[in-house]
Amino acid sequence: MHLCRRIALITALSGVIGIASSCVQASRPAAASMATSETEASQPATPPAPATPSRASSANASPPAATQPVKAQGFSATTLAGATLRFPQDYRGKLVLVSFWATWCPHCRNEIQFWRAAYDKYHADGLEMIGVLNEGGRGDMTAEKAVDFMKQQNIVWPVAFQDAPRLAGLYRATKVPMSFLVDADTGLIVADKINVRKDALLPAIAAQLAAKNASAHPVTKGPPAAQ
């Protein structure tokens, strides 16, 4: 009797051990799969491409090319005083401000005070000015009215009127006011447009006079060219 109980007990224990072994073996693939999933999640799917520095941020990028001064267009014109001027050859040794403007333009009228201040301060130091009165077909401006306007505004530098449309075309002065500061010896435009407008005008002239005096073509001081 005791022998039968022992056999039954051994048989039962063998079944429990077998079940436990099966459970352990069944659980092992799941654990391995989880470990693999976690490892893959922490790694990029593909290696990142090496970063390529942009031109803007690269220390080896070449600097932009410096803007080269532009040659001013030469011309001849008849002034309101009836004289013929030739630019730039009549202005050798000078720094010349060529300004395109119109009497009907409020910005031009405002600019006159800055032109007058520049002429008064730097004319003796070699600054010359040429006005180009381009009315653009507006109003009934005549040469006689233009002369009266110049007297009222105390504009004493030469002003071209009849030749204005042609000169505006040469300089592409499609808007007014528009000015160009020119070294008459080299014929180069050394400053223009917004860089010689309003409060920027006097510093620009002073800087260019100093640069010209330091160059191989110093400013010639003396009476203005024949008008």
TIMAR-716815 format. One record per residue (C-alpha): chain; x, y, z; residue in one letter. Coordinates in pm, 1 decimal, always signed. Example, Ala and Ser with C-alpha at 12.3 -4.5 7.8 and 13.67 -1.06 7.14 Angstrom:
<tiba A <+1230.0 -450.0 +780.0> A>
<tiba A <+1367.0 -106.0 +714.0> S>
//
This chain:
<tiba A <+0.0 +0.0 +0.0> M>
<tiba A <+275.4 +232.7 +93.8> H>
<tiba A <+453.8 +141.0 -225.2> L>
<tiba A <+155.2 +247.6 -436.4> C>
<tiba A <+136.1 +584.9 -262.3> R>
<tiba A <+503.1 +646.4 -324.4> R>
<tiba A <+464.7 +567.4 -693.6> I>
<tiba A <+162.8 +800.6 -723.4> A>
<tiba A <+350.2 +1080.9 -545.4> L>
<tiba A <+656.7 +1042.2 -770.3> I>
<tiba A <+435.1 +1046.5 -1079.0> T>
<tiba A <+260.9 +1366.6 -963.5> A>
<tiba A <+586.9 +1542.0 -889.9> L>
<tiba A <+722.7 +1444.4 -1232.6> S>
<tiba A <+418.3 +1607.1 -1397.1> G>
<tiba A <+461.2 +1931.8 -1204.4> V>
<tiba A <+829.0 +1949.6 -1295.3> I>
<tiba A <+745.1 +1890.0 -1661.8> G>
<tiba A <+483.4 +2165.2 -1666.5> I>
<tiba A <+720.8 +2410.2 -1496.8> A>
<tiba A <+994.1 +2329.8 -1747.0> S>
<tiba A <+756.2 +2388.5 -2034.9> S>
<tiba A <+650.1 +2726.0 -1893.3> C>
<tiba A <+1009.9 +2840.5 -1858.6> V>
<tiba A <+1090.8 +2740.3 -2214.0> Q>
<tiba A <+779.9 +2914.8 -2346.5> A>
<tiba A <+867.3 +3234.2 -2163.6> S>
<tiba A <+1225.8 +3257.8 -2296.4> R>
<tiba A <+1142.8 +3365.5 -2659.6> P>
<tiba A <+921.0 +3647.9 -2534.9> A>
<tiba A <+1195.1 +3781.5 -2310.8> A>
<tiba A <+1446.0 +3764.3 -2593.5> A>
<tiba A <+1203.1 +3941.8 -2827.5> S>
<tiba A <+1147.4 +4224.3 -2577.6> M>
<tiba A <+1520.6 +4273.0 -2531.2> A>
<tiba A <+1565.8 +4292.7 -2908.7> T>
<tiba A <+1286.6 +4548.4 -2944.7> S>
<tiba A <+1432.0 +4775.3 -2676.8> E>
<tiba A <+1776.2 +4761.5 -2839.3> T>
<tiba A <+1638.3 +4849.9 -3182.6> E>
<tiba A <+1441.2 +5144.6 -3039.9> A>
<tiba A <+1759.1 +5303.0 -2901.7> S>
<tiba A <+1944.2 +5286.2 -3233.9> Q>
<tiba A <+1874.3 +5490.4 -3545.3> P>
<tiba A <+1730.7 +5298.3 -3837.0> A>
<tiba A <+2011.9 +5429.8 -4062.6> T>
<tiba A <+2331.2 +5617.7 -3976.9> P>
<tiba A <+2282.1 +5996.3 -4002.7> P>
<tiba A <+2446.1 +6163.4 -4301.6> A>
<tiba A <+2744.2 +6378.7 -4207.1> P>
<tiba A <+2647.0 +6744.0 -4163.7> A>
<tiba A <+2747.2 +6964.3 -4454.9> T>
<tiba A <+2825.9 +7323.4 -4349.6> P>
<tiba A <+2631.6 +7583.9 -4542.8> S>
<tiba A <+2809.2 +7860.4 -4731.2> R>
<tiba A <+2672.4 +8118.5 -4493.9> A>
<tiba A <+2812.9 +7946.3 -4184.3> S>
<tiba A <+3131.1 +7802.8 -4330.9> S>
<tiba A <+3449.1 +7968.2 -4211.5> A>
<tiba A <+3609.2 +7878.0 -4542.8> N>
<tiba A <+3343.3 +8053.8 -4753.2> A>
<tiba A <+3490.6 +8322.0 -4975.3> S>
<tiba A <+3384.8 +8681.3 -4894.0> P>
<tiba A <+3152.9 +8862.0 -5136.9> P>
<tiba A <+3325.1 +9061.3 -5406.8> A>
<tiba A <+3361.3 +9430.9 -5332.2> A>
<tiba A <+3142.6 +9663.0 -5532.6> T>
<tiba A <+3349.0 +9843.4 -5792.4> Q>
<tiba A <+3292.8 +10216.8 -5852.4> P>
<tiba A <+3099.4 +10294.3 -6168.2> V>
<tiba A <+3216.7 +10536.7 -6433.5> K>
<tiba A <+2997.0 +10844.3 -6466.6> A>
<tiba A <+2854.1 +10924.0 -6807.3> Q>
<tiba A <+3022.8 +11221.4 -6968.1> G>
<tiba A <+2806.6 +11486.6 -7131.2> F>
<tiba A <+2784.6 +11838.8 -7261.2> S>
<tiba A <+2486.6 +12063.1 -7186.8> A>
<tiba A <+2366.9 +12420.3 -7202.9> T>
<tiba A <+2296.3 +12586.7 -6869.6> T>
<tiba A <+2013.0 +12826.2 -6788.2> L>
<tiba A <+2273.7 +13104.1 -6807.8> A>
<tiba A <+2338.3 +13009.7 -7170.5> G>
<tiba A <+2685.8 +12866.0 -7112.4> A>
<tiba A <+2803.1 +12528.9 -7237.5> T>
<tiba A <+2951.4 +12292.7 -6983.3> L>
<tiba A <+3138.8 +11973.7 -7055.1> R>
<tiba A <+3146.3 +11713.8 -6785.6> F>
<tiba A <+3379.5 +11589.6 -6650.8> P>
<tiba A <+3657.1 +11754.6 -6852.2> Q>
<tiba A <+3565.2 +12109.9 -6744.1> D>
<tiba A <+3587.6 +12000.9 -6380.0> Y>
<tiba A <+3932.7 +11846.0 -6352.8> R>
<tiba A <+4066.7 +11857.6 -5998.3> G>
<tiba A <+3714.6 +11885.4 -5853.3> K>
<tiba A <+3460.2 +11676.3 -5670.0> L>
<tiba A <+3125.1 +11723.9 -5843.6> V>
<tiba A <+2768.8 +11663.6 -5725.9> L>
<tiba A <+2534.0 +11605.2 -6021.0> V>
<tiba A <+2171.1 +11628.3 -5905.5> S>
<tiba A <+1851.0 +11550.1 -6094.3> F>
<tiba A <+1541.1 +11722.1 -5960.1> W>
<tiba A <+1215.9 +11904.1 -6043.0> A>
<tiba A <+1041.3 +12212.7 -5906.5> T>
<tiba A <+709.2 +12026.8 -5858.2> W>
<tiba A <+875.4 +11759.7 -5639.2> C>
<tiba A <+836.8 +11835.2 -5263.4> P>
<tiba A <+1131.8 +11611.5 -5175.6> H>
<tiba A <+1346.5 +11803.3 -5423.8> C>
<tiba A <+1244.3 +12136.4 -5273.8> R>
<tiba A <+1339.6 +12002.6 -4932.5> N>
<tiba A <+1673.0 +11876.9 -5066.4> E>
<tiba A <+1772.7 +12224.7 -5189.3> I>
<tiba A <+1863.3 +12335.5 -4836.4> Q>
<tiba A <+2112.9 +12048.5 -4806.1> F>
<tiba A <+2263.7 +12123.7 -5146.9> W>
<tiba A <+2299.9 +12490.1 -5056.6> R>
<tiba A <+2462.0 +12406.6 -4720.9> A>
<tiba A <+2707.5 +12172.5 -4894.6> A>
<tiba A <+2796.2 +12431.2 -5158.0> Y>
<tiba A <+2848.6 +12704.0 -4899.4> D>
<tiba A <+3067.5 +12482.0 -4681.3> K>
<tiba A <+3277.8 +12295.3 -4936.9> Y>
<tiba A <+3285.5 +12498.4 -5257.0> H>
<tiba A <+3606.0 +12672.2 -5150.5> A>
<tiba A <+3758.0 +12329.2 -5081.8> D>
<tiba A <+3696.6 +12203.2 -5433.8> G>
<tiba A <+3330.1 +12099.7 -5449.0> L>
<tiba A <+3133.9 +12185.6 -5763.5> E>
<tiba A <+2768.2 +12117.7 -5832.9> M>
<tiba A <+2561.8 +12066.8 -6147.8> I>
<tiba A <+2184.4 +12073.1 -6130.3> G>
<tiba A <+1967.9 +11899.2 -6390.4> V>
<tiba A <+1613.9 +12037.3 -6379.0> L>
<tiba A <+1400.0 +11763.0 -6527.5> N>
<tiba A <+1033.7 +11867.3 -6510.1> E>
<tiba A <+926.0 +11558.0 -6701.8> G>
<tiba A <+662.9 +11744.5 -6900.7> G>
<tiba A <+469.0 +11848.3 -6591.2> R>
<tiba A <+340.1 +12202.2 -6555.5> G>
<tiba A <+429.5 +12494.5 -6776.4> D>
<tiba A <+788.8 +12547.2 -6663.9> M>
<tiba A <+993.6 +12757.8 -6905.0> T>
<tiba A <+1357.1 +12859.4 -6900.1> A>
<tiba A <+1258.3 +13207.7 -6782.7> E>
<tiba A <+1050.2 +13070.6 -6494.3> K>
<tiba A <+1329.7 +12832.0 -6405.6> A>
<tiba A <+1578.2 +13121.8 -6383.8> V>
<tiba A <+1343.1 +13307.0 -6148.5> D>
<tiba A <+1309.9 +12994.8 -5934.7> F>
<tiba A <+1688.7 +12958.3 -5907.5> M>
<tiba A <+1717.4 +13319.7 -5790.9> K>
<tiba A <+1446.7 +13270.8 -5530.2> Q>
<tiba A <+1619.4 +12959.3 -5397.3> Q>
<tiba A <+1969.5 +13115.0 -5412.8> N>
<tiba A <+2094.4 +12839.6 -5642.3> I>
<tiba A <+2419.4 +12978.5 -5781.6> V>
<tiba A <+2565.6 +12662.6 -5938.2> W>
<tiba A <+2494.8 +12583.1 -6305.4> P>
<tiba A <+2164.5 +12416.8 -6390.9> V>
<tiba A <+2082.8 +12237.4 -6716.2> A>
<tiba A <+1720.5 +12257.8 -6828.4> F>
<tiba A <+1668.7 +12204.1 -7201.3> Q>
<tiba A <+1901.3 +11900.4 -7204.0> D>
<tiba A <+1751.4 +11746.6 -6888.7> A>
<tiba A <+1555.4 +11456.5 -7047.6> P>
<tiba A <+1862.3 +11340.8 -7239.2> R>
<tiba A <+2086.8 +11360.6 -6933.2> L>
<tiba A <+1831.3 +11178.2 -6719.1> A>
<tiba A <+1837.2 +10898.5 -6973.8> G>
<tiba A <+2215.1 +10878.7 -6957.6> L>
<tiba A <+2208.0 +10839.1 -6578.8> Y>
<tiba A <+1887.3 +10636.3 -6563.6> R>
<tiba A <+1749.1 +10896.1 -6328.2> A>
<tiba A <+1390.0 +10779.5 -6345.8> T>
<tiba A <+1312.0 +10933.5 -6006.9> K>
<tiba A <+1380.8 +11269.7 -5845.9> V>
<tiba A <+1569.6 +11374.8 -5648.4> P>
<tiba A <+1866.8 +11162.2 -5746.7> M>
<tiba A <+2228.6 +11269.5 -5702.5> S>
<tiba A <+2572.1 +11136.3 -5797.9> F>
<tiba A <+2900.8 +11244.7 -5637.6> L>
<tiba A <+3178.0 +11217.3 -5896.8> V>
<tiba A <+3555.1 +11250.3 -5886.8> D>
<tiba A <+3609.4 +11451.1 -6205.2> A>
<tiba A <+3970.1 +11330.6 -6240.3> D>
<tiba A <+3888.5 +10959.9 -6246.9> T>
<tiba A <+3530.9 +11000.7 -6369.4> G>
<tiba A <+3415.6 +10754.0 -6102.6> L>
<tiba A <+3091.9 +10784.3 -5905.1> I>
<tiba A <+3219.9 +10774.9 -5546.9> V>
<tiba A <+2879.2 +10806.2 -5375.9> A>
<tiba A <+2522.0 +10828.1 -5497.0> D>
<tiba A <+2149.1 +10819.4 -5431.1> K>
<tiba A <+2057.1 +10766.4 -5064.8> I>
<tiba A <+2422.8 +10799.7 -4960.9> N>
<tiba A <+2417.0 +11167.5 -5059.9> V>
<tiba A <+2065.0 +11253.6 -4945.9> R>
<tiba A <+1980.8 +11501.0 -4669.4> K>
<tiba A <+2201.2 +11463.9 -4359.1> D>
<tiba A <+2421.8 +11206.2 -4533.6> A>
<tiba A <+2542.2 +11461.9 -4790.0> L>
<tiba A <+2791.7 +11666.4 -4585.0> L>
<tiba A <+2971.6 +11364.0 -4432.3> P>
<tiba A <+2992.2 +11198.6 -4774.4> A>
<tiba A <+3147.2 +11508.3 -4930.5> I>
<tiba A <+3393.4 +11552.6 -4643.4> A>
<tiba A <+3503.2 +11188.2 -4666.9> A>
<tiba A <+3550.1 +11201.3 -5044.1> Q>
<tiba A <+3738.4 +11531.4 -5035.1> L>
<tiba A <+3975.5 +11381.4 -4778.5> A>
<tiba A <+4017.0 +11065.6 -4987.7> A>
<tiba A <+4078.5 +11268.2 -5301.4> K>
<tiba A <+4341.2 +11484.8 -5132.6> N>
<tiba A <+4514.9 +11169.8 -5011.7> A>
<tiba A <+4517.2 +11019.1 -5361.6> S>
<tiba A <+4720.0 +11094.8 -5672.8> A>
<tiba A <+4450.6 +11344.9 -5778.6> H>
<tiba A <+4420.3 +11605.6 -5501.0> P>
<tiba A <+4139.4 +11860.0 -5511.5> V>
<tiba A <+4215.8 +12180.7 -5697.9> T>
<tiba A <+4103.5 +12482.4 -5499.5> K>
<tiba A <+4026.0 +12803.1 -5680.4> G>
<tiba A <+3761.0 +12970.1 -5893.7> P>
<tiba A <+3487.9 +12747.5 -6036.4> P>
<tiba A <+3493.9 +12628.2 -6392.6> A>
<tiba A <+3344.2 +12862.5 -6650.3> A>
<tiba A <+2967.3 +12838.0 -6654.6> Q>
//
